């Protein structure tokens, strides 16, 4: 009997939902069973803001270490949260079809972005989204928040008037939503007292690779999952991440990039670097922002995955150089100084970060860094996929 593939996942409800989505698709395509294995990451055990603990890799490093060590066979990442630097031991072997790329503003029912009260308190932990909120509503008070989707939405019952989230994450968590297509319901997670307001990606430019799942394997085992790869998604996400890398930035930077493939095959790219230092006096783009819209029409054939990756990387690097020439590096450097000052003024919180709801994972827990005591057979199931044991403790980053 073919041994199950071991898919490493964080224990949060959203991470498990994303991993199950990939597991089902892989089982359907290959006939090989897949089991889920929980890995605890640095982002799970530290509740400080992402800017304070370093947004780059806080959720990915422990997963990657377990994969490189052979403790698991593949992992599923939210591609936008991955460091842009190459991990030489591993390979992003598949990027399934992209889900809804947009951000959404969730408010109480009956309210809209325009009708929120003066001085509305809007929560988000993303530097980019914080800058975009200020351009949407300069009067808003932006609140730096972390936590799972349920706990963020619960703050609309308490101290917040709005919360900004990724549309794809909401869709993957909602069993009534079309997860594959990333469609979104008007009410999030069955809460009729709340309303979802999608934010158009042409004006509210999303994070690079938002809505994309990255399936990573060891470099010599990419064939395990490459059947799941979607060429158009790989092209767009690779290009967007190359822009971010070319700017010398990570996922915590105030940068939005969105690439789309037009009907004629051309690639349309919107890139924005948001000034977070100067005060926002009026809605819309600000004098300190750096914006670039580009149309690329020399796209290679999708059949050649290696050429697509090379072309998208080069195209993204070229766009980054144009942004730097327009002053993007200075805008990002100023944002980093501001984030460092905020981090110095904020003491990190102790204790585990809240997870995305109950995703109980069963089975004996091996000591940190140990392989001892792991069950030889799959542990009891979570939903329709079994989970074995914690394999790597906290991040080694």
PyMOL commands that set and color helices and strands:
alter all, ss='L'
color gray80, all
select helices_A, chain A and resi 13-30+42-45+50-53+61-68+79-81+127-136+149-157+167-173+188-190+219-224+226-228+231-246+305-325+328-344
alter helices_A, ss='H'
color red, helices_A
select strands_A, chain A and resi 5-9+34-38+74-78+90-94+103-108+121-123+141-143+162-166+194-199+213-218+255-261+267-273+290-296+381-382+385-386
alter strands_A, ss='S'
color yellow, strands_A
deselect
rebuild
show_as cartoon
